[in-house]
Amino acid sequence: MQPSWKPIWETESGRQCAMVLRLENVVAGYDEGGDVLKGVNLEVEKNSITCIIGPNGAGKSTVLRSISGLLKPRIGSITFQDRAIAGMKPRQILALGIVQVPQNHSLFNDMTVRENIRLGGYLLRDSSLVARRLQELEELFPLIKERANDRAGDLSGGQQRTVEIARGLMLDPALVLLDEPSLGLAPKVLKQVLATATQLREMGKTVLLVEQNARSALHISTHGVVMESGRVRLTGSSQEILHNPEIGHLYLGGSLSSHTSQDDATNSVELPVRTSDTQEMP
Ligand SMILES: Nc1ncnc2c1ncn2[C@@H]1O[C@H](COP(=O)(O)OP(=O)(O)OP(=O)(O)O)[C@@H](O)[C@H]1O
């Protein structure tokens, strides 16, 4: 299927925006069982944080796996920048600039923080580039500089998450896929992990995020996508999704006035402001 790619889109309000990723009618599933994604259409704006929410089993993680090449769509197209990527191997997709930070904890506990991060540059052949990127990441993430020579296994869960995300940046991706970054972490660490997503955006990256803590994640996101039963049910700005009464009732724990205590810990996260002076990693 030939993707109908248009890099510049005009929204209903007449605002022009650049798209970095587009999924059209994506149908995908696993060997056992039928199709999990039943025709997903999704657009991701450049330099956004787009958060996918929805009930368990809706197919949120499956969307990320289809984009990163871990799962091959049976039907449909996925276009990244100007390239049709559906069906490409994960390594090719990685080389094009899409990194997926996995859901499960994936650091080598007995290696140092620096050694783990260096592994993220395994596709780079130029050792001086690897060294330069490593240095840049140590400047961007003070934690990484401070704990560079410590065993990764000795870091807290939230710190390990930051290292995993930073490791993904070694290839200087344009698009970062974050699959439930707060999974298995204490609620108080959620704010810290979501702040890393905001930091990625400030670096000029685009972030596609799946997160069970939907309200907190939408607060730091620019756009929201609601999935249900393998389809996209609703898309909009994160504020539109947050203030949609039906979505609030179904997926955000009731009305806006009834925050959970966990969300109270994160509602102080400032809403990101769309800026043009973003900093690109060299
Ligand atoms: N490796 C797999 N093999 C077979 N079925 C799978 C596999 N991974 C996921 N599924 C099934 O695909 C469906 C969608 O899973 P997916 O993980 O994409 O949902 P999700 O929306 O991310 O939900 P959750 O929040 O529970 O992770 C579920 O029914 C799940 O059981």
The ligand as an SDF file (V2000), in Angstrom:
LIG
                    3D

 31 33  0  0  0  0  0  0  0  0999 V2000
    3.7310  -11.6250   22.7800 N   0  0  0  0  0  0  0  0  0  0  0  0
    2.4040  -11.7900   22.7200 C   0  0  0  0  0  0  0  0  0  0  0  0
    1.8900  -12.9430   22.2480 N   0  0  0  0  0  0  0  0  0  0  0  0
    0.5460  -13.1130   22.1550 C   0  0  0  0  0  0  0  0  0  0  0  0
   -0.3660  -12.1910   22.5200 N   0  0  0  0  0  0  0  0  0  0  0  0
    0.0930  -11.0380   23.0050 C   0  0  0  0  0  0  0  0  0  0  0  0
    1.5010  -10.7640   23.1190 C   0  0  0  0  0  0  0  0  0  0  0  0
    1.6540   -9.5180   23.6230 N   0  0  0  0  0  0  0  0  0  0  0  0
    0.4050   -9.0290   23.8070 C   0  0  0  0  0  0  0  0  0  0  0  0
   -0.5090   -9.9290   23.4340 N   0  0  0  0  0  0  0  0  0  0  0  0
   -1.9730   -9.7530   23.4790 C   0  0  0  0  0  0  0  0  0  0  0  0
   -2.3150   -8.6230   22.6710 O   0  0  0  0  0  0  0  0  0  0  0  0
   -3.3450   -7.8560   23.2840 C   0  0  0  0  0  0  0  0  0  0  0  0
   -2.8930   -6.4150   23.3870 C   0  0  0  0  0  0  0  0  0  0  0  0
   -1.7330   -6.3420   24.1980 O   0  0  0  0  0  0  0  0  0  0  0  0
   -0.9560   -4.9830   24.4520 P   0  0  0  0  0  0  0  0  0  0  0  0
    0.1780   -5.2970   25.3730 O   0  0  0  0  0  0  0  0  0  0  0  0
   -0.6560   -4.3270   23.1720 O   0  0  0  0  0  0  0  0  0  0  0  0
   -2.0750   -4.1420   25.2060 O   0  0  0  0  0  0  0  0  0  0  0  0
   -1.9420   -2.8130   26.0090 P   0  0  0  0  0  0  0  0  0  0  0  0
   -3.0100   -1.9060   25.5490 O   0  0  0  0  0  0  0  0  0  0  0  0
   -0.5390   -2.3110   25.9480 O   0  0  0  0  0  0  0  0  0  0  0  0
   -2.3290   -3.3110   27.4580 O   0  0  0  0  0  0  0  0  0  0  0  0
   -1.5060   -3.3370   28.8140 P   0  0  0  0  0  0  0  0  0  0  0  0
   -1.7440   -2.0070   29.3860 O   0  0  0  0  0  0  0  0  0  0  0  0
   -2.1820   -4.4280   29.5650 O   0  0  0  0  0  0  0  0  0  0  0  0
   -0.0770   -3.6370   28.4820 O   0  0  0  0  0  0  0  0  0  0  0  0
   -3.6240   -8.5180   24.6330 C   0  0  0  0  0  0  0  0  0  0  0  0
   -4.7630   -9.3180   24.4950 O   0  0  0  0  0  0  0  0  0  0  0  0
   -2.4310   -9.3870   24.8800 C   0  0  0  0  0  0  0  0  0  0  0  0
   -2.7670  -10.5480   25.6030 O   0  0  0  0  0  0  0  0  0  0  0  0
  1  2  1  0
  2  3  1  0
  2  7  2  0
  3  4  2  0
  4  5  1  0
  5  6  2  0
  6  7  1  0
  6 10  1  0
  7  8  1  0
  8  9  2  0
  9 10  1  0
 10 11  1  0
 11 12  1  0
 11 30  1  0
 12 13  1  0
 13 14  1  0
 13 28  1  0
 14 15  1  0
 15 16  1  0
 16 17  2  0
 16 18  1  0
 16 19  1  0
 19 20  1  0
 20 21  2  0
 20 22  1  0
 20 23  1  0
 23 24  1  0
 24 25  2  0
 24 26  1  0
 24 27  1  0
 28 29  1  0
 28 30  1  0
 30 31  1  0
M  END
$$$$
